[in-house]
Amino acid sequence: MPTRVTVASNTKQSQKAPLLIPSSTSFDPNPSSSCYSLVIKTAQSKLRLKKASRIFVHGGRELTTQKDWEDVLKDDVVLLVSTGEGYVGSRTEDDPSKPGQGGQHADANPDCSIELLADNAFVDTLSITQLETTARALPGIVHAVGQPDLHPGTKFPIGAVFVSKGWLHPPLIGGDIGCGMAWYKTRLSRSQVEGDKGRKIAEKLRGLEGAWRRQEDREVWLGDEEGKGSCSAGEQWDASLGTVGAGNHFAELQVVEESSMGNPTSGREDAQHELYEDEVVLLVHSGSRGYGSHILKAFTKEGGHDSIRDDDSTAKEYLDAHDRACAWASGNRDLIALRFLACLEPGSWDLGLNSGIPLGSSLSADHIRQARRDVQSRRVVDIWHNNVEITTWPPAQSAYEGWLLPSDSATLPDSSTQKANNGDQPHSDTAALPALTAQKFNISDELPLEKFYIHRKGAAPTHNPSSSKPLTILPLPGSRATPTLILHPTFTPHNTYGQTNALSLAHGAGRALSRAKAATYVAEKYAGKANDLLRGDFVKADKRGNKIAGGKGGEGRDVHGGCWVVCEDKQLVWEEAPEAYKDVWDVGEDLVAKGCCESWGWCRGRVSYKVRKE
């Protein structure tokens, strides 16, 4: 006899369809004729869940094995189908060894403190559910933060921070370990990137795809100054070094439109790490490419460790691999910058292009190391926003004695106070890349030195992991053509000296539409005029990046623009359109209102590079 079941959407459980499962259908989820496959196909066709991938029953148990199906499949059972997100609903105690699949882990903390920093920015209910479920179901979580850019991930939310004790959770960081952003200064002037000149600059950005030079050169680039060690991941992964990658990654030429940092002073040591009005800078957003995903799979799917006790030998193995991926990702951003500078400032950066110095030419390790030092001399700041960091907890006021605290206004303090904030070590100094997880954030000596772990998934740190000193500025980008805000992290009683926001800020505007919804909505909106999304002279744009009436053929249109875009992947044009993201100004205003930062200015993109099919 067939089994009568109901197939329902995990996130909208009133959306459902009946299904009869023939008795001959296999319980083993792997064959194409399995119960799993039949339920997934039904969800795709009847519920329009095109990316259906996971199946739960009420209580939170996920059906992943043959035994799971044998245990639960009976008449009138409701099968909740997910497109990747975690179970939505109250969990019942079933199997304590499987946190997040129906059981309550013995080390889970149902009273975990949770902060949501969004008031103005839109946050959907699914991402809040993911935040709360993750915080209270995974073992050892003591504090969780949803940044204003919070949005749903496949299983765990993006734009979130989780502080844990005694446990590491690799899936919270995800596969793009070390993904982050870095600002670099260029020698270009505003006039060289404005208007039609931006289009000409975009045309110059070629030769940026594919492997950079030879593997031995890439290993030197990823090595330390003494040539004794390298974070090379091997030729399979190093072949992607120096490439932007897909998804939401980009490299963007920006003009600093407003800055409260005044004007540069000749010879001032900290001028490299500040941004001044009318400067043209390069913002690079990229990560560890396929290398980080390889590490995650090794410690989860293959190793079976979704959560790892920190006294388990596997924890050290993961942290060591994680640190290498973070170092690799930082080296990747530096090399992307080198390749772009070779296009933007020809003659000075020939090593950046494979055509600049022929591959067969003799090239010393010293030459390569000097090139990376030269790039780093242009670097304003470099941050990871997918990483785990060891710290002590909670932050204390004594950690910031002598450091800059915010004033009632958003103006820059005098130079003597600012100099104290910069400290003796530049705040973007990640060149040496020490063992990141060995760093402890500077905190009161009166507190017990217990280890806690800050897991960031799409969240920017407020301090430099190399020096453990607060950052002066960091970027908060929108998406293509929308502004990038210049944020200054703050540590005051208002945000409990960084505890409220878990020593982190939002890493971007955050998605307002899923990729699937964005592709449909934006494609329909721009039907027959897709090139409008790639043009920088289409119509004028206001401060928020919204196009306004004006410009040839632009009267009355309300779309985004003002930036020449290089993107030869039509799907990405739709998925990464500004309309798919939240308003970055709302995100920034929420962070300021919560006392987590000050806004010190903003930049507007002039040329944004995603991908060329070269």
N, C-alpha and C positions, 0 to 999 in steps of 0.2 A: 504493500500500500504506500502511496506517496505521502510525504510529510507536508502538512499545511503550515506555512510560516508567513510572517509579515516582514517585508523589507522596508526599512524607514531610514530617513536621513538622520545622521548622528547630530547635526547641528539644528535641524528643524524637524523634530520628530513627528509633527503632524503631517508631514509630507511622507506618504507611504504607499505601498502597493502589495497586493497579495501574491503569493508564489507557491506553486506545488513542486516539491522536490521529489523526483522519481526515486523509488527505493534502490534502483541500480546505481545511483550517483555515488561516486567515491567520496569517503570522508577525508582521504589524503588531499590536502590543498594543492599539491603540485601538478597533477594531471589536468589537462584542459577540460576533462569531463567531471571535474570535482564539484562538490557543493559550493566551495569558495568561488570558482569561476562562474557558476550559474548565478549566484547571488550578485556578484560584481556586474555581470552583464545585465541583469535585471535593473540594478541601480542606475546603470548608464543609460539604458533605454527608457525606463519608466520614470525615474526620478531626475533624469538629466544630470547626473553626477558624473561628468565626463572623466574625471580623474579619480574615480572610486578606487580605493586601494586597501582599506582596513575594515574589519568587521568586528563589532562588539555585541555583547548582550547587556541587558540592564544589570547594573551593578558594577560594570566596568571591565569585565573579563574580555580579553581580546582573543579571537579564534585564529590561532596561528599554526596549530598542530593537528594531527589526526585525532589525538585524544580529546582536544578541545571540542571538536565537532561531534565526536561520539558522545561526549558528556552532555552537551546542551541541545542537540538537534531533536526536537519533538514537536508535536502539533501545537500551534498557536504561539510558539516562541517568536519574539520580535528581534530581528537582526538589524542592528544599527550600523549603517555604512558610512564610513568616513573618507574624505578625500585627502587624508594624511594627518588631520588634526587628532589630538587625543580625545579620549572618551569625554562626552559632555553629560554630566549628571552626577548624582550622589553615588559613592562607591560603597560596596559591601565587603565585609571581610571574608575572603575566600582562600586565597593562597598567599600568605605573608611573604613568601620567597619571591613573589612576582609583583613588586610595587608598580602601580599603574595599570594592572591587569585584573583588578578585582580585589586585591588584598591591601591591607594597611601594613606597611613596613614597620618593624619594631622601632626603628630610629626616625620614623616620620614625625613631623612636628605640626600637629593640627592648629597650634596657636602661633605659628610663624607670623611675624609682623610683615605686612604687605603695604607698600606705598604706591599709589597711582598719581603721577605728577601731572596729569592732563586735566585741564579745565576748558581751555579754548579749543585745543586740538581734538578732532574726532577720534574716538576709540570705539571699535565695535565690540559687541558682547562676547564673541568667540575668543578674542585675544585676552579679554579679562578672565574668562573661564580658564583658558590655558595657563595664565599667570597664577591664578589661585590654586588650580589643581596641581600644577607642578610644585609650587611652594609647599603644599601640605601633603603631597604624596611621596616625593623623593626623600630619601633619608638624609638627615643632617642639615636641612635648610633652616637657617635662623632668621634670615631677612630677605625679602624680595622687593624689587622695584620695577614698576612699569613706567618707562620713560614716555614723554608725550608722543613719540613716534611709534608707540607700541602697535603691532599688528600681528595677525595670526601667522604661525609657521606651520610646517608640516605636522609636527607633533608638539613642539615647544614654541612659545611666542618669540618674536623678534622685536628688538628694542627693549630688552629686559635684562635685569641683573639679579643674580642669585648668590647670596653669601651662605656658605656651608661650613660646618665643623665636622671633621672626622671622615668626610666623604668627598670624592671627586665624581663629577658627572660629565664625561666627555660629550654625550649628545647635546648638552646645553650649549656648548661652544659650537658644535656642528662641524661640518667638513672643511670649511674654508678657514682653517686655523690661521691666525695672524692677519686676517684681512683688516685693512685699515686705510688711513689716508695720510698723505704728506703734501705739504705746500713747499714749492720751490720758487725762488725769485728768478726772473728773467731780465735780460737787458733791453727788452722791447719797451717802446713807449706806447701810451694810450693811442696816439694817432696811427700807429702801425697796425692796430687790430680793430679799429672802428670801421663801421660801414662795409663797403665793398672790399676794403683791405683785409677784413676778417675772412672773406671768402678766399682770397688769394693765399692767406696763411693756411687755411684748411686744405687747399690744394697741395701745399708743400709737405703736408704730413703723410709721407709715403715711406715704405721700407720699414714699417713698424711691426709687421706681423712676422711670425715664424721665428725659428731659433736664431739667437744672437751668437755669432762666431762659433768657435769650436768648444767642445766640452772642457778641454783643459783651461781655456780662457774663462769659462763660466765658473769653474771650480776656484780659480784665483779670485774672481770677483766676490765669491761667497766666502772667501777665507779671511782669516784675521790678519792684522798688520804684520805679524812676524812670519806668516806663512806656515805656522805650525798646525793650524786647524781650519776646517771649512765646514759650513753647514750644507754643503752639496748633498742633494738627495739622490744622486745618480743620474745618468744620462736620460732615462725615461722621463723624469720629472723636470730636470734642469733644462730640457729642451724648450720648456715654456717660460723660462726666466726672461724677464724683460718684455713680457706681453701683457696687455690689459686684461684680457679674458672677457667672458660673456656676462649675461645677467645685468646687474645694476652697476657694474664696474665701468670706469671712464677715466679719461685724462682731459682736463679742461683748462683752457687759457682764460684767466679772469682779470678784470680790472678792479682795483680797490676803489669803490665809489665813496665810501665814508669810513673814516677811522678816527678814533679818539686818541690815537697814539702820537699825534702831532706830526712833526717833520723829522726826517733822519738827520743825525748829527755826524759829521765826518769823523771817522775813526772810532765811533762809539761801539764798544764790544757787543752790546745787545741789539744793535740795529738789525743784524741778520735775522733775529728771532721776533721781529715786529713787522707789522704791515702799515704802509703809509699810502695816503690817497694818491691815486693815479698810477701807482705801481702796477705792473703786469706780472701776475704770478701763475704758476702751473699747479693745479690741484690734481693729485694722482690718487685714485681709489682702486686698489687691487689687493690681492692676497696671495695665498700659497698655491693657487691654481689646483691641479689635481693632487698635489702632494699631501695637502691637509686631509682631503677626502680619503686617501689611501691609509693615512694614520688612523682616522676615525673607524674605518672598516676593520682594521687590524685589531682594534681594542673593543669593538662592539659586536658586529655580526660574526666575525671570525673568532674573536676572543671571548665573546659572550659577556662582556663587562659593560652594561649600561651605567652602572654605578659601582665605584671601586672604593673600598675602605682605604684610608690614607696610610694605614700600617701594612697594607698588602704590597708585596714587591712589585706587583703590576702597576701600582700608583706611580712609583718612581720611573718605571719604564715609560709610562704614558707622559709624565711631565718632561722627561728628557726629549722624547719625540716631539712633544708640543713646543718646547723651547726652540728646537731646530727649525720647526715650521715657521715660528714667529720670526726668527732671524732670517730665514729664507724669504719670507714675505717682505721684510724690510729691504733686503737686498734687491728684491724684485722691483719695488717702487723706485729705488735709486736708479736701477738700470732703465726702467721706463723713462724716468726723467732724463737720463743721459741720451737715450735715443730721440726723445722729443727735442732736446736742446740742439742735437746735431742737425735737426731740420730747421729749427728756429734761429739759430745763431751759427750758420755754416762757417767752417774754417777753424773753429775753436774746439769742436767736440767730434772730430772725425771718427774716433773709436766707437761712437754710438751707432754708426751705420756699417753694415757689412761691406758696403761699397766704398766706405771711407778709407779703410786700410784693408787691402786684400787679405783674405783668410790665410793665404800661404806666406804672408809676410812675417818676418821675425818680430815678435812682440814680447817684451819682457814682462815678468810678473810685477815689477816695480811700476811699469807704465800703466798697467791695469789698476793697481792699487792707488796710484796717483789720480787716475781718472775718477775713481769712486770718492776720494777725498775732495776733489774739485766739485763734484756733484753735491756732496754733503756741505760744502761751504755755501751753497745756495739754499740749503734746506732750512725752512723756518721752523717746522715742527713735524714730527712723525708719530702717529699713534696707531695702536692696535685696537680694534673694536670687537674682535672675536678672540677671546683669550681667557685663560684662568690665571689668577695671580694669588700668591700667598701673602697674607697680611695678618696683622693682629686686629682685634675688633673689640669694641667699637672705636671709631676715631675720637680723639680727645683734643681739647683746646690747646693743651701744652704742645701738641704736635706742630702748631702753627705760630708759636711765639717768634716774633721778629719777621713774620711773613706778612704779605699784603692782605688786609681784610677790606671788604668793600665799604665804600662810603655811601651816603644817602643818594648821591648822584652817580651817573655812569661815566664821569670824567676820569681821566687818567691821573693817578696821584703824581706828586712831584718825583723828579728823577732819583732822589736819594731813597725814597720809599720803594720805587720801582726796582732800583738796583738791589735792594734787600730781597725783593721777590725773585729776581733772576738768580741770585746765589752765585757761588763761585763757579758752578758748572753750568754750561748752556743747557736750557731745558729741552732742547731737541737732540741732545747728545745720545743717540742710540748707536753710534758707529761701533763701539766696542762690543755691544750686545752681550753682556754677561748672562749668567744663568738667571733668567727672569724670575723663575719660581723661587729662587733663593733670596729674592729681595723682600724685605719687610718694610711696610710703610712706617715712616717715622711716627711713633705714638708714645704715649706717656710710659715712662719706665716703671711707674707705680702699678701698671696693670700686668697681670700674668701674661707671659709670652706664649700664649696658646696659638696654634696655627688655625687660621680660617682661610677659606678659598673664595675669592670673588670670581664668579663665572659671568662673563659678559658675552651676550649674543646680540650684536648690533647695539653696542653702547660704548661710548668713548670714555677713557679714563681721565680723571681730573689731575693726575700727576704723572710724572715721568717714571716708568718702571726701572730705568737704569739708575737714576739718582734718588728716587723716592721724594723728589721735590715737586711742589705744585707747578702745573703748566701755567704759562702766562696767557696764551691764546690757543684755541683749537677751532677747526671748521665745523659748521653745521650746514651742509649743503641741501639744497632742494634737488630737483631733477631737471637737468637740461633747460636752460633759458631762465630758470628761476634763481633768485639770489642764493649766495652762500653767506651765512652770518658768521661774524667773528665773535666768538664767545670767550669770556674770561671766567674761569671757575672761581667760586668763592667758598669760604669755610667760616661760618658764623653760627651763633646760637639759632638763627632762623632755620638753618638746615642741619642742626646738631653737628656742626663741623664736618659735614660730608656723610653722616650716617643716613640721613633721610634719603639721599640719592645714591647711596652705596658707592661713594667716591667715583661717580660716573655721570655722564650727560648723554643726551640723545646723540645718535651718530648721523642723523639725517632727518628728512621730512617724514619718512615712513609711508608705506603704501596705504592708500585709501581704497584702491580697487585691487583685487587679485589679478594675477597676470592674465588669466582666462577672461575675466570681465573687462579688463582694460583693453585687451586685444579686440574684443567685440565692440565695445563702446567707442573707442577712439577710431577704429577702422570705419565704423559707420559715420561718425562725426566728420571725418576728413575724406569721405568717399570721393574719389576723383581729384583730390587736391592734397595727396600725401606729402608732396614736396614742400608744402607750407610748413610742415613740422621741422624741416631741415634748414630753412632759410633764416638768415639773420637780418634781412632788409625788408621783410614782408610788410610789417607795420611797426609803428613805434610801440614801446612797452613802458608801462608805469613802474614805480619802484618795486612793486611786488612781482614784477616779471609778466604781468598780464598785458596783452596787447590792447591798445586803445585805438579809437578812431584816428585816422591819419595815415599818411604814406600812400603810395600809389596802389589803388585797388583795395585798400584796407578799411574803408569807411564802415563803421558799424559792426565790425567783427569783434568778438570777445573770445580770443584764443590766446595761447601763450607763445612767446617767441623772443626775439632779440639776440639770438645766438646761432651761429652757423654750426650745423651738426654733421659730423661724418659718421654715418651708420649705414652700412650696406647689407644689413639684415633687416628685412621688412618687419618681421615679427617683433624684433626689439624696438623698432620705431614706434609700434603701437604700445607694447608693454611698458616702455620706459617714458612715455609721454608725460609731460607735467600734470596732465589731468588725472593720471593714475596715482598721484601722490597727494598727501596732505599739504596744507599751506605752511611753508617753513616758518613764516612769521608767527603763526599761532603756536608752533612748537617752541620757538625761541622765547616768546612771551610767557608761556607756561613755566619754563625753566627759570626765568628771571623772577616771576611772581612767587615761586616756591623758595626763592633765596639761594638757588643752586649756582647762579652765575650772573654776570653782567653782560650786556651786549655792547661791544666796543666798535661796531661798524658792520659793513657788509661789502661783498664783492658781487659783480655780475659777470656771468660767463659771456665770452665773445666767440670762442671756438670750442666745441665739445666733441671729443673723439671717442667713438665706441668701437667700431670694427671696420676694416676694409677687407674685401675678398681678394687678397693678393697671393 
